[in-house]
Amino acid sequence: GAAVSAYGQVQAGRAQAKGLGQQAALAEVQASGEALKYKRAGVDTLKRIVQTGATLNARAAAGGIDPFSGSADALRQYASSEGAQEYFVTSDNQIIAREGGSLQASLYRRQGKAAYRAGLFGAVGTLAGAGSSFSKIGSAPTPGASSATRSYAPYQSLGGTGYSSSYGGSGGAGMLV
């Protein structure tokens, strides 16, 4: 029974470790998805920067203003700097999402290893406990020491012969048969 219980503990530890490993893989996939969203947002930001610059250049040129000097250039630089800040924020978010997923996956893997070890240690403890209980049970009687000899010993120490009067013994001591 202890061996079956120990085997069950090992299998439970393995199953829990496997489940946590799957959660780790899922956390990495989710983190990759989040990082991809931020990457896409960064690309969209770069597209808006280019579109804004093109729009400013076209309006300035349509109005007869040099788009690369004066207030038109200042507006383009301002739009580019704001867009760059937004782009860097999305890049940072991409890194944070990826690293956060890696950290979560690492934690799940460590928990999985701990669960597997706990199953092994529990199994060893179960087997050790069973061995300790088995050793307390005792052993078989030694050959040559029959139960009859042992039961006569106290009677004989009181002076009896171990035989009843009907077998021709001492006659009045006791009736062991």
C-alpha positions as CSV (number, residue, x, y, z in Angstrom):
1,G,0.0,0.0,0.0
2,A,2.8,2.4,0.8
3,A,4.5,1.8,-2.6
4,V,1.2,2.6,-4.4
5,S,0.8,5.7,-2.3
6,A,4.4,6.8,-3.0
7,Y,4.0,6.1,-6.8
8,G,0.8,8.2,-6.7
9,Q,2.7,11.1,-5.0
10,V,5.4,11.0,-7.7
11,Q,2.8,11.0,-10.4
12,A,0.9,13.8,-8.8
13,G,4.1,15.9,-8.6
14,R,4.8,15.1,-12.3
15,A,1.3,16.1,-13.3
16,Q,1.5,19.3,-11.4
17,A,4.9,20.1,-12.9
18,K,3.6,19.4,-16.4
19,G,0.6,21.7,-15.8
20,L,2.8,24.5,-14.6
21,G,5.1,23.9,-17.6
22,Q,2.1,24.4,-19.9
23,Q,1.1,27.6,-18.0
24,A,4.7,28.8,-18.5
25,A,4.4,28.2,-22.3
26,L,1.1,30.0,-22.3
27,A,2.5,33.0,-20.4
28,E,5.3,33.2,-23.0
29,V,2.8,33.1,-25.9
30,Q,0.6,35.7,-24.3
31,A,3.7,37.9,-23.7
32,S,4.7,37.6,-27.3
33,G,1.2,38.6,-28.3
34,E,1.3,41.7,-26.1
35,A,4.7,42.6,-27.4
36,L,3.5,42.2,-31.0
37,K,0.6,44.6,-30.2
38,Y,3.0,47.2,-28.9
39,K,5.3,46.7,-32.0
40,R,2.3,47.2,-34.2
41,A,1.4,50.4,-32.3
42,G,5.0,51.6,-32.8
43,V,4.8,51.0,-36.6
44,D,1.4,52.9,-36.7
45,T,3.1,55.7,-34.8
46,L,5.9,55.9,-37.4
47,K,3.4,55.9,-40.2
48,R,1.6,58.8,-38.5
49,I,4.9,60.7,-38.2
50,V,5.5,60.3,-41.9
51,Q,1.9,61.3,-42.8
52,T,2.0,64.4,-40.6
53,G,5.3,65.5,-42.1
54,A,4.0,65.0,-45.6
55,T,0.8,66.9,-44.8
56,L,2.7,69.8,-43.3
57,N,5.0,69.9,-46.3
58,A,2.1,69.8,-48.8
59,R,0.1,72.6,-47.0
60,A,3.1,74.8,-46.7
61,A,4.1,74.3,-50.3
62,A,0.5,74.9,-51.4
63,G,0.6,78.2,-49.5
64,G,3.8,79.3,-51.2
65,I,5.9,78.7,-48.0
66,D,9.2,76.9,-47.9
67,P,8.3,73.7,-45.9
68,F,11.8,73.2,-44.7
69,S,12.2,76.6,-43.0
70,G,10.5,78.8,-40.5
71,S,7.2,77.9,-38.8
72,A,6.5,75.0,-41.2
73,D,9.8,73.4,-40.3
74,A,9.1,74.0,-36.6
75,L,5.7,72.3,-36.8
76,R,7.3,69.3,-38.6
77,Q,10.0,69.0,-36.0
78,Y,7.4,69.3,-33.2
79,A,5.2,66.6,-34.8
80,S,8.3,64.3,-35.3
81,S,9.5,64.7,-31.7
82,E,6.0,64.0,-30.3
83,G,5.7,60.9,-32.5
84,A,9.2,59.8,-31.5
85,Q,8.3,59.9,-27.9
86,E,5.1,57.9,-28.5
87,Y,7.2,55.4,-30.5
88,F,9.8,54.9,-27.7
89,V,7.0,54.4,-25.2
90,T,5.5,51.6,-27.3
91,S,9.0,50.1,-27.8
92,D,9.5,50.2,-24.0
93,N,6.1,48.6,-23.5
94,Q,7.0,45.9,-26.0
95,I,10.1,45.0,-24.0
96,I,8.2,45.1,-20.7
97,A,5.5,42.8,-22.0
98,R,8.1,40.3,-23.3
99,E,10.2,40.4,-20.2
100,G,7.2,40.2,-17.9
101,G,6.1,37.0,-19.8
102,S,9.5,35.5,-19.5
103,L,9.6,36.2,-15.8
104,Q,6.1,34.7,-15.3
105,A,7.1,31.6,-17.3
106,S,10.3,31.3,-15.2
107,L,8.2,31.4,-12.0
108,Y,5.8,28.7,-13.3
109,R,8.8,26.5,-14.2
110,R,10.3,26.9,-10.8
111,Q,7.0,26.1,-9.2
112,G,6.8,23.0,-11.4
113,K,10.2,21.8,-10.3
114,A,9.3,22.4,-6.7
115,A,6.0,20.4,-7.2
116,Y,7.9,17.5,-8.7
117,R,10.5,17.5,-5.9
118,A,7.7,17.7,-3.3
119,G,6.1,14.6,-4.9
120,L,9.4,12.8,-4.8
121,F,10.1,13.8,-1.2
122,G,6.6,12.9,-0.2
123,A,7.1,9.4,-1.8
124,V,10.3,8.9,0.1
125,G,8.7,10.0,3.3
126,T,5.8,7.5,2.7
127,L,8.2,4.7,2.0
128,A,10.3,5.6,5.0
129,G,7.3,5.7,7.3
130,A,6.1,2.4,6.0
131,G,9.6,0.9,6.6
132,S,9.6,2.3,10.2
133,S,6.1,0.9,10.8
134,F,7.2,-2.5,9.4
135,S,10.2,-2.6,11.6
136,K,8.1,-2.0,14.7
137,I,5.9,-5.0,14.0
138,G,8.6,-7.4,15.1
139,S,9.9,-10.6,13.6
140,A,8.9,-14.3,13.5
141,P,9.6,-16.4,16.6
142,T,13.0,-18.0,16.8
143,P,13.1,-21.7,16.0
144,G,13.5,-24.0,19.1
145,A,11.6,-21.8,21.5
146,S,8.1,-23.3,21.3
147,S,5.1,-21.7,22.9
148,A,4.7,-24.6,25.2
149,T,8.2,-24.1,26.6
150,R,7.7,-20.5,27.1
151,S,4.3,-21.0,28.9
152,Y,5.9,-23.5,31.4
153,A,8.7,-21.2,32.3
154,P,6.8,-19.1,34.9
155,Y,5.2,-22.2,36.4
156,Q,8.5,-24.0,36.7
157,S,10.1,-21.0,38.4
158,L,7.5,-21.3,41.2
159,G,8.6,-24.9,41.9
160,G,6.2,-26.8,39.7
161,T,7.2,-29.6,37.5
162,G,5.1,-28.7,34.6
163,Y,3.1,-32.0,34.7
164,S,-0.3,-32.5,36.1
165,S,-1.1,-35.1,38.7
166,S,-2.9,-37.3,36.2
167,Y,0.4,-37.9,34.3
168,G,2.2,-39.0,37.4
169,G,3.7,-35.7,38.3
170,S,4.1,-34.1,41.7
171,G,0.5,-34.3,42.3
172,G,-0.7,-31.1,43.8
173,A,1.0,-28.2,42.1
174,G,-1.0,-27.3,39.1
175,M,-2.8,-28.6,36.1
176,L,-0.9,-27.7,33.0
177,V,-1.5,-30.0,30.2
